């Protein structure tokens, strides 16, 4: 089983366990807690209804207190003036006070004046509250006549439950003695119940009246006072809270029901379901993220390092680097691997350079030895030939011939001259024969030298070592073998196109020596222009010609320039514009020969005297730089 599958299985098991635990927590802890909150909310709603009922009673008591502490009322109880009723107890006044019943009671409990108002029909009508015309002896508020204290509560009537309040009748200044009390009441109609619910922002229903208190429950204490019995019931999607209210006698008189939708429980179930679904989805997402992160942070980098190592081991391109730029262990591994490859590349470069120079040295040593062996007798033979030719009586023969032409025939002097010329001719003939033999020997010895050179030419035609390298690095390596005098005289500029080309596969050793000669030639051109310092700028491009990639390398200097008539001759063997400085004219010729051997070509351009020159070098490359860059990536 692969490590990826193990990781997936382990993470899936962990998230599955997390999902099961979350489901259990939701069912055992969260949902019951939300149901408790819902019940508390329902009970709180009923508390608000309690406050609504007491607020309605308080409003009635305030009105009763205002009417009781009114001088006209105080006088009316004393003189029973009928004008008081006409002026103050009209239908409009009752509607304004929102009263169903109004009664004035003297200290004996007799009802001096009473009014009732039908809240449904809107007409004044008698209310069967105290049909005997006086307060019953067992009336709960009869004691208030003597104590002069206000009170409020619920009273059962033949028309329903009455919200009632009493207040003592005072002199208008809150002083006594009390002459009776004012009783005001308001029937608890459906509209009144709805208004109480609206104030409490709760839906409330009058469930039962006249002692039918509905379901009983535990007692609810508010401000230390027992208000009513309460019971909670669950009816489908609604939580019903019943509250039993007692009348002024302490007897259950009605029951209100608050209906609270079970939105909290429904929301809790929905939330738990959503959370569970989100957990499952999050688990899947997190699992994918972990796998992607693991793949990107561990597996893919390791695979990249492995592929890079395999490619390096299978090929010979040591210029590509991983360049992961990571701070973890994989980054450290990649950095160390790149450093190791760089060391191997440097070692191989030094080895190739050393082998190249050692081979050239060994080959040159053998050639020089063979040529030296052939040149030594050649020089001796030439020296002997030179001595014989110098010993020849050439001058004497020329004088004898000149004198012979002046003498007359038949003289003794003429005979002597003829004899001398005959003897000199014989001597010259022998000398020529000997010189001819020496020339034959010299010819054979020259053939030996030619044969050694031919053999060296054959041995130099071995396959060129092709290496993957970057152009800026090759130029830097070329500067290492440029004489200090030339390196100090020119400043090397590298165009960004050199790095854009990337890695190329070229004969690095040969190209390095070509660039070395170009830099030296540029320094000499700057010196010839009479300047102390100049610039050499390298640029490059990768071109495609007939399905073959070629490297185009330019070397531009700020030297003396090249005359137009000399642009085609500067690469000829032995040609140089600086012969007076000891230059033998072989540097650029060697560069041309080397470039031609690599299958390329080299040429020069210049804008004229003292305007610098540019040497253009084009050589084929085995693989495109884009492919090398792709492998490096």
LUMSEBA-897066 format. One record per residue (C-alpha): residue number from 0; residue in one letter; chain; x, y, z. Coordinates in steps of 0.5 Angstrom, whole numbers. Layout:
BEGIN
R   num   residuo   cadena       x       y       z
R   NUM         A        A       X       Y       Z
...
REM end
This chain:
BEGIN
R   num   residuo   cadena       x       y       z
R     0         X        A       0       0       0
R     1         X        A       3       7      -2
R     2         X        A       4      12       3
R     3         X        A      -1      17      -1
R     4         X        A      -7      11       0
R     5         X        A      -5      11       7
R     6         X        A      -5      18       8
R     7         X        A     -12      19       5
R     8         X        A     -15      13       9
R     9         X        A     -12      16      16
R    10         X        A     -15      23      14
R    11         X        A     -21      20      12
R    12         X        A     -22      16      18
R    13         X        A     -20      22      23
R    14         X        A     -25      26      19
R    15         X        A     -31      21      20
R    16         X        A     -29      20      27
R    17         X        A     -30      27      28
R    18         X        A     -37      27      24
R    19         X        A     -40      22      28
R    20         X        A     -37      26      35
R    21         X        A     -40      32      32
R    22         X        A     -47      29      31
R    23         X        A     -47      26      38
R    24         X        A     -45      32      41
R    25         X        A     -51      36      37
R    26         X        A     -56      30      39
R    27         X        A     -54      30      46
R    28         X        A     -52      37      48
R    29         X        A     -54      42      43
R    30         X        A     -61      40      41
R    31         X        A     -63      39      49
R    32         X        A     -60      46      50
R    33         X        A     -64      50      45
R    34         X        A     -70      47      47
R    35         X        A     -69      49      54
R    36         X        A     -67      56      51
R    37         X        A     -74      56      47
R    38         X        A     -78      54      53
R    39         X        A     -74      60      57
R    40         X        A     -76      64      51
R    41         X        A     -83      62      52
R    42         X        A     -84      63      59
R    43         X        A     -80      70      58
R    44         X        A     -86      71      53
R    45         X        A     -91      70      59
R    46         X        A     -88      74      63
R    47         X        A     -88      80      59
R    48         X        A     -96      78      58
R    49         X        A     -96      78      66
R    50         X        A     -93      85      66
R    51         X        A     -98      87      60
R    52         X        A    -104      85      65
R    53         X        A    -101      89      71
R    54         X        A     -99      95      66
R    55         X        A    -107      95      64
R    56         X        A    -109      95      71
R    57         X        A    -104     100      73
R    58         X        A    -107     105      68
R    59         X        A    -114     104      70
R    60         X        A    -111     105      78
R    61         X        A    -108     111      75
R    62         X        A    -115     114      72
R    63         X        A    -118     112      79
R    64         X        A    -113     115      83
R    65         X        A    -114     122      78
R    66         X        A    -122     121      79
R    67         X        A    -122     120      86
R    68         X        A    -117     126      88
R    69         X        A    -122     131      84
R    70         X        A    -125     136      88
R    71         X        A    -132     135      84
R    72         X        A    -132     128      86
R    73         X        A    -131     130      93
R    74         X        A    -136     134      93
R    75         X        A    -141     130      89
R    76         X        A    -140     124      94
R    77         X        A    -142     129      99
R    78         X        A    -148     133      96
R    79         X        A    -150     128      90
R    80         X        A    -151     133      85
R    81         X        A    -154     130      79
R    82         X        A    -150     135      75
R    83         X        A    -144     132      76
R    84         X        A    -146     126      72
R    85         X        A    -149     130      66
R    86         X        A    -142     134      66
R    87         X        A    -137     128      67
R    88         X        A    -140     121      66
R    89         X        A    -142     122      58
R    90         X        A    -141     116      53
R    91         X        A    -135     120      50
R    92         X        A    -132     121      57
R    93         X        A    -133     113      58
R    94         X        A    -130     112      51
R    95         X        A    -124     116      52
R    96         X        A    -122     113      59
R    97         X        A    -123     106      55
R    98         X        A    -128     104      61
R    99         X        A    -133      99      62
R   100         X        A    -135     100      69
R   101         X        A    -135     106      73
R   102         X        A    -138     107      80
R   103         X        A    -137     112      86
R   104         X        A    -138     108      93
R   105         X        A    -139     112     100
R   106         X        A    -136     110     106
R   107         X        A    -142     105     108
R   108         X        A    -141     101     101
R   109         X        A    -147     104      98
R   110         X        A    -146     105      90
R   111         X        A    -148     113      90
R   112         X        A    -147     113      82
R   113         X        A    -145     107      77
R   114         X        A    -144     107      70
R   115         X        A    -143     101      65
R   116         X        A    -141     101      58
R   117         X        A    -141      95      53
R   118         X        A    -135      95      49
R   119         X        A    -138      91      43
R   120         X        A    -144      95      42
R   121         X        A    -141     102      44
R   122         X        A    -148     103      48
R   123         X        A    -148     105      55
R   124         X        A    -151      99      59
R   125         X        A    -152      96      66
R   126         X        A    -147      92      68
R   127         X        A    -149      86      73
R   128         X        A    -143      88      78
R   129         X        A    -146      89      84
R   130         X        A    -154      88      83
R   131         X        A    -156      90      90
R   132         X        A    -154      97      89
R   133         X        A    -148      96      95
R   134         X        A    -142      92      96
R   135         X        A    -142      85      98
R   136         X        A    -140      84     105
R   137         X        A    -135      79     103
R   138         X        A    -132      84      98
R   139         X        A    -125      84      98
R   140         X        A    -124      91      97
R   141         X        A    -129      93     102
R   142         X        A    -123      94     107
R   143         X        A    -120      99     103
R   144         X        A    -126     104     104
R   145         X        A    -123     105     111
R   146         X        A    -116     104     110
R   147         X        A    -116     109     104
R   148         X        A    -111     105     100
R   149         X        A    -112     104      93
R   150         X        A    -112      97      90
R   151         X        A    -113      93      83
R   152         X        A    -114      86      81
R   153         X        A    -119      82      77
R   154         X        A    -127      81      78
R   155         X        A    -131      76      75
R   156         X        A    -137      79      72
R   157         X        A    -143      76      67
R   158         X        A    -140      79      61
R   159         X        A    -133      76      63
R   160         X        A    -127      78      67
R   161         X        A    -126      85      69
R   162         X        A    -120      89      70
R   163         X        A    -121      93      76
R   164         X        A    -118      98      80
R   165         X        A    -120     102      86
R   166         X        A    -118     109      89
R   167         X        A    -120     113      95
R   168         X        A    -124     120      94
R   169         X        A    -120     125      97
R   170         X        A    -121     133      97
R   171         X        A    -117     134      91
R   172         X        A    -110     136      94
R   173         X        A    -109     128      96
R   174         X        A    -112     130     103
R   175         X        A    -117     126     107
R   176         X        A    -121     124     110
R   177         X        A    -123     119     105
R   178         X        A    -131     120     103
R   179         X        A    -131     113      99
R   180         X        A    -128     110      93
R   181         X        A    -128     110      86
R   182         X        A    -128     103      82
R   183         X        A    -126     103      75
R   184         X        A    -126      97      71
R   185         X        A    -125      95      63
R   186         X        A    -127      88      61
R   187         X        A    -122      83      58
R   188         X        A    -124      83      51
R   189         X        A    -121      79      45
R   190         X        A    -119      86      43
R   191         X        A    -116      88      50
R   192         X        A    -112      81      50
R   193         X        A    -109      82      43
R   194         X        A    -107      89      45
R   195         X        A    -104      86      51
R   196         X        A    -100      81      47
R   197         X        A     -98      87      42
R   198         X        A     -95      91      47
R   199         X        A     -91      85      50
R   200         X        A     -90      83      42
R   201         X        A     -92      76      44
R   202         X        A     -98      72      41
R   203         X        A    -103      71      47
R   204         X        A    -110      68      47
R   205         X        A    -115      68      52
R   206         X        A    -116      60      54
R   207         X        A    -121      60      59
R   208         X        A    -125      64      64
R   209         X        A    -130      64      70
R   210         X        A    -126      59      74
R   211         X        A    -124      54      68
R   212         X        A    -117      56      69
R   213         X        A    -114      51      64
R   214         X        A    -108      46      66
R   215         X        A    -105      48      72
R   216         X        A     -97      48      73
R   217         X        A     -92      50      78
R   218         X        A     -93      57      81
R   219         X        A     -89      63      78
R   220         X        A     -86      68      83
R   221         X        A     -85      75      81
R   222         X        A     -83      80      85
R   223         X        A     -84      76      91
R   224         X        A     -91      75      89
R   225         X        A     -95      69      87
R   226         X        A     -99      71      81
R   227         X        A    -101      65      77
R   228         X        A    -100      58      76
R   229         X        A     -96      56      69
R   230         X        A     -96      50      65
R   231         X        A     -92      49      59
R   232         X        A     -94      44      53
R   233         X        A     -91      42      46
R   234         X        A     -96      42      40
R   235         X        A     -93      41      34
R   236         X        A     -89      47      32
R   237         X        A     -91      51      37
R   238         X        A     -90      52      45
R   239         X        A     -96      53      49
R   240         X        A     -95      57      56
R   241         X        A    -101      57      60
R   242         X        A    -102      62      66
R   243         X        A    -108      62      71
R   244         X        A    -110      68      73
R   245         X        A    -114      69      80
R   246         X        A    -119      74      82
R   247         X        A    -119      79      88
R   248         X        A    -121      73      92
R   249         X        A    -115      69      90
R   250         X        A    -120      64      86
R   251         X        A    -118      62      79
R   252         X        A    -122      67      74
R   253         X        A    -118      66      67
R   254         X        A    -112      63      63
R   255         X        A    -108      66      58
R   256         X        A    -104      62      53
R   257         X        A     -98      64      50
R   258         X        A     -96      61      43
R   259         X        A     -89      61      41
R   260         X        A     -87      58      35
R   261         X        A     -81      53      36
R   262         X        A     -77      57      31
R   263         X        A     -71      56      36
R   264         X        A     -71      48      36
R   265         X        A     -73      48      28
R   266         X        A     -67      53      27
R   267         X        A     -63      48      32
R   268         X        A     -64      42      28
R   269         X        A     -63      46      21
R   270         X        A     -56      49      24
R   271         X        A     -54      42      27
R   272         X        A     -56      39      20
R   273         X        A     -52      44      16
R   274         X        A     -46      44      21
R   275         X        A     -46      36      20
R   276         X        A     -46      37      13
R   277         X        A     -41      43      13
R   278         X        A     -37      38      17
R   279         X        A     -37      33      12
R   280         X        A     -36      38       6
R   281         X        A     -30      41      10
R   282         X        A     -27      34      12
R   283         X        A     -27      33       4
R   284         X        A     -25      40       2
R   285         X        A     -19      39       8
R   286         X        A     -18      32       6
R   287         X        A     -17      35      -1
R   288         X        A     -13      41       1
R   289         X        A      -8      37       5
R   290         X        A      -7      32       0
R   291         X        A      -6      38      -5
R   292         X        A      -1      41       0
R   293         X        A       2      34       1
R   294         X        A       3      33      -6
R   295         X        A       6      40      -7
R   296         X        A      10      41      -1
R   297         X        A      13      34      -1
R   298         X        A      11      29      -6
R   299         X        A      12      34     -12
R   300         X        A      19      37     -10
R   301         X        A      21      30      -9
R   302         X        A      19      27     -15
R   303         X        A      22      34     -19
R   304         X        A      29      32     -15
R   305         X        A      29      25     -17
R   306         X        A      27      27     -24
R   307         X        A      33      32     -24
R   308         X        A      38      27     -21
R   309         X        A      36      22     -26
R   310         X        A      37      27     -32
R   311         X        A      43      29     -29
R   312         X        A      46      22     -29
R   313         X        A      43      20     -36
R   314         X        A      46      26     -39
R   315         X        A      52      31     -40
R   316         X        A      48      37     -38
R   317         X        A      51      40     -32
R   318         X        A      49      47     -32
R   319         X        A      41      46     -30
R   320         X        A      39      47     -23
R   321         X        A      33      46     -19
R   322         X        A      33      53     -16
R   323         X        A      27      51     -11
R   324         X        A      29      56      -6
R   325         X        A      25      53       0
R   326         X        A      27      53       7
R   327         X        A      25      46       9
R   328         X        A      29      40       8
R   329         X        A      27      39       1
R   330         X        A      30      46       0
R   331         X        A      36      44       3
R   332         X        A      37      37      -1
R   333         X        A      36      41      -7
R   334         X        A      41      46      -5
R   335         X        A      46      41      -4
R   336         X        A      45      37     -10
R   337         X        A      46      44     -14
R   338         X        A      52      45     -11
R   339         X        A      55      38     -12
R   340         X        A      53      39     -19
R   341         X        A      56      45     -20
R   342         X        A      62      43     -17
R   343         X        A      62      37     -21
R   344         X        A      61      41     -27
R   345         X        A      67      46     -25
R   346         X        A      71      40     -24
R   347         X        A      69      37     -31
R   348         X        A      71      44     -34
R   349         X        A      78      44     -31
R   350         X        A      79      37     -33
R   351         X        A      77      38     -40
R   352         X        A      81      44     -40
R   353         X        A      87      41     -37
R   354         X        A      86      35     -42
R   355         X        A      86      40     -48
R   356         X        A      92      44     -46
R   357         X        A      96      37     -44
R   358         X        A      94      34     -51
R   359         X        A      96      40     -54
R   360         X        A     103      40     -50
R   361         X        A     104      33     -51
R   362         X        A     102      33     -59
R   363         X        A     106      40     -60
R   364         X        A     112      37     -56
R   365         X        A     112      31     -60
R   366         X        A     112      35     -67
R   367         X        A     117      40     -64
R   368         X        A     122      34     -63
R   369         X        A     120      31     -70
R   370         X        A     121      37     -73
R   371         X        A     127      39     -69
R   372         X        A     130      32     -71
R   373         X        A     129      34     -78
R   374         X        A     131      41     -78
R   375         X        A     138      40     -75
R   376         X        A     141      36     -81
R   377         X        A     137      41     -85
R   378         X        A     141      47     -82
R   379         X        A     148      43     -83
R   380         X        A     146      42     -90
R   381         X        A     144      49     -91
R   382         X        A     150      51     -88
R   383         X        A     155      47     -92
R   384         X        A     151      49     -98
R   385         X        A     152      56     -96
R   386         X        A     160      56     -95
R   387         X        A     161      52    -101
R   388         X        A     157      57    -105
R   389         X        A     161      63    -102
R   390         X        A     167      59    -103
R   391         X        A     166      59    -111
R   392         X        A     170      64    -115
R   393         X        A     164      67    -118
R   394         X        A     168      74    -117
R   395         X        A     174      72    -120
R   396         X        A     170      69    -126
R   397         X        A     166      75    -127
R   398         X        A     173      79    -127
R   399         X        A     176      74    -132
R   400         X        A     170      75    -137
R   401         X        A     171      82    -136
R   402         X        A     178      82    -138
R   403         X        A     177      77    -143
R   404         X        A     173      81    -147
R   405         X        A     178      87    -147
R   406         X        A     184      83    -150
R   407         X        A     186      82    -157
R   408         X        A     186      75    -160
R   409         X        A     193      71    -160
R   410         X        A     196      75    -153
R   411         X        A     199      71    -148
R   412         X        A     194      74    -143
R   413         X        A     188      72    -147
R   414         X        A     191      65    -146
R   415         X        A     192      65    -139
R   416         X        A     185      68    -138
R   417         X        A     182      62    -142
R   418         X        A     186      57    -138
R   419         X        A     183      60    -132
R   420         X        A     176      60    -134
R   421         X        A     177      53    -137
R   422         X        A     179      51    -130
R   423         X        A     174      55    -126
R   424         X        A     168      52    -130
R   425         X        A     171      45    -128
R   426         X        A     171      48    -121
R   427         X        A     164      51    -122
R   428         X        A     161      45    -125
R   429         X        A     164      40    -119
R   430         X        A     161      45    -114
R   431         X        A     154      45    -118
R   432         X        A     154      38    -118
R   433         X        A     155      38    -110
R   434         X        A     150      43    -109
R   435         X        A     145      39    -113
R   436         X        A     146      33    -108
R   437         X        A     146      38    -102
R   438         X        A     139      40    -105
R   439         X        A     136      33    -106
R   440         X        A     138      32     -99
R   441         X        A     135      38     -96
R   442         X        A     129      37    -100
R   443         X        A     128      30     -97
R   444         X        A     129      33     -90
R   445         X        A     124      38     -92
R   446         X        A     119      32     -94
R   447         X        A     120      29     -87
R   448         X        A     118      36     -84
R   449         X        A     112      36     -88
R   450         X        A     110      29     -86
R   451         X        A     111      31     -79
R   452         X        A     106      37     -80
R   453         X        A     101      32     -84
R   454         X        A     101      27     -78
R   455         X        A     100      32     -73
R   456         X        A      94      35     -78
R   457         X        A      91      28     -78
R   458         X        A      92      27     -70
R   459         X        A      88      34     -69
R   460         X        A      82      32     -73
R   461         X        A      79      28     -67
R   462         X        A      72      29     -65
R   463         X        A      71      36     -61
R   464         X        A      68      36     -54
R   465         X        A      61      39     -54
R   466         X        A      59      41     -47
R   467         X        A      52      45     -44
R   468         X        A      54      52     -42
R   469         X        A      52      59     -41
R   470         X        A      55      64     -45
R   471         X        A      56      69     -39
R   472         X        A      60      63     -36
R   473         X        A      64      62     -42
R   474         X        A      66      69     -43
R   475         X        A      68      70     -36
R   476         X        A      72      64     -37
R   477         X        A      75      67     -43
R   478         X        A      77      73     -39
R   479         X        A      81      68     -34
R   480         X        A      86      67     -40
R   481         X        A      86      74     -43
R   482         X        A      93      78     -41
R   483         X        A      92      83     -35
R   484         X        A      94      89     -40
R   485         X        A      89      87     -44
R   486         X        A      84      86     -39
R   487         X        A      85      92     -36
R   488         X        A      84      96     -42
R   489         X        A      77      94     -44
R   490         X        A      71      94     -40
R   491         X        A      67      88     -41
R   492         X        A      59      89     -42
R   493         X        A      54      83     -42
R   494         X        A      48      84     -46
R   495         X        A      41      81     -43
R   496         X        A      40      77     -49
R   497         X        A      46      73     -47
R   498         X        A      42      70     -41
R   499         X        A      36      70     -45
R   500         X        A      39      65     -50
R   501         X        A      40      60     -44
R   502         X        A      44      54     -44
R   503         X        A      47      52     -51
R   504         X        A      51      46     -53
R   505         X        A      58      48     -56
R   506         X        A      65      46     -56
R   507         X        A      66      51     -50
R   508         X        A      74      50     -50
R   509         X        A      75      52     -57
R   510         X        A      69      58     -56
R   511         X        A      73      60     -50
R   512         X        A      79      61     -54
R   513         X        A      76      64     -60
R   514         X        A      73      69     -55
R   515         X        A      80      70     -52
R   516         X        A      83      72     -58
R   517         X        A      77      77     -60
R   518         X        A      78      80     -53
R   519         X        A      85      81     -54
R   520         X        A      84      84     -61
R   521         X        A      79      89     -59
R   522         X        A      84      91     -53
R   523         X        A      89      92     -59
R   524         X        A      84      96     -63
R   525         X        A      83     101     -57
R   526         X        A      90     102     -56
R   527         X        A      91     103     -63
R   528         X        A      85     108     -63
R   529         X        A      90     112     -58
R   530         X        A      85     111     -52
R   531         X        A      87     108     -45
R   532         X        A      80     105     -44
R   533         X        A      75     102     -48
R   534         X        A      69      97     -48
R   535         X        A      67      91     -51
R   536         X        A      60      89     -51
R   537         X        A      57      82     -52
R   538         X        A      50      80     -55
R   539         X        A      47      74     -57
R   540         X        A      41      71     -61
R   541         X        A      39      64     -62
R   542         X        A      36      64     -70
R   543         X        A      33      58     -74
R   544         X        A      36      57     -81
R   545         X        A      33      51     -85
R   546         X        A      31      47     -79
R   547         X        A      37      48     -75
R   548         X        A      39      52     -69
R   549         X        A      45      57     -69
R   550         X        A      48      61     -64
R   551         X        A      49      68     -67
R   552         X        A      54      72     -62
R   553         X        A      57      79     -63
R   554         X        A      63      82     -60
R   555         X        A      63      90     -61
R   556         X        A      69      94     -59
R   557         X        A      70     102     -59
R   558         X        A      77     101     -62
R   559         X        A      80     104     -68
R   560         X        A      75     101     -73
R   561         X        A      76      97     -80
R   562         X        A      77     100     -86
R   563         X        A      72      98     -91
R   564         X        A      77      95     -96
R   565         X        A      80      91     -90
R   566         X        A      74      88     -88
R   567         X        A      75      82     -92
R   568         X        A      82      81     -91
R   569         X        A      83      81     -83
R   570         X        A      82      73     -83
R   571         X        A      87      72     -88
R   572         X        A      93      68     -85
R   573         X        A      99      73     -84
R   574         X        A      95      79     -85
R   575         X        A      95      85     -80
R   576         X        A      94      92     -80
R   577         X        A      99      92     -74
R   578         X        A     105      89     -77
R   579         X        A     110      94     -74
R   580         X        A     108      92     -67
R   581         X        A     111      85     -68
R   582         X        A     104      82     -69
R   583         X        A     104      76     -74
R   584         X        A      97      76     -76
R   585         X        A      95      69     -74
R   586         X        A      90      71     -68
R   587         X        A      84      72     -73
R   588         X        A      86      67     -78
R   589         X        A      86      62     -72
R   590         X        A      79      64     -70
R   591         X        A      76      64     -77
R   592         X        A      79      57     -78
R   593         X        A      77      54     -71
R   594         X        A      70      57     -73
R   595         X        A      70      54     -80
R   596         X        A      72      47     -76
R   597         X        A      66      48     -72
R   598         X        A      61      49     -78
R   599         X        A      60      56     -77
R   600         X        A      63      63     -80
R   601         X        A      65      69     -78
R   602         X        A      65      76     -81
R   603         X        A      67      83     -79
R   604         X        A      63      90     -80
R   605         X        A      65      97     -78
R   606         X        A      62     104     -79
R   607         X        A      69     106     -81
R   608         X        A      76     109     -78
R   609         X        A      75     111     -71
R   610         X        A      68     108     -70
R   611         X        A      69     101     -67
R   612         X        A      68      94     -70
R   613         X        A      63      88     -69
R   614         X        A      66      81     -70
R   615         X        A      60      77     -72
R   616         X        A      60      69     -70
R   617         X        A      55      64     -72
R   618         X        A      56      57     -70
R   619         X        A      51      51     -70
R   620         X        A      48      48     -64
R   621         X        A      46      41     -63
R   622         X        A      39      43     -59
R   623         X        A      35      49     -58
R   624         X        A      36      53     -52
R   625         X        A      29      53     -51
R   626         X        A      29      45     -50
R   627         X        A      35      46     -45
R   628         X        A      31      51     -41
R   629         X        A      25      47     -41
R   630         X        A      29      41     -38
R   631         X        A      32      46     -33
R   632         X        A      25      48     -31
REM end
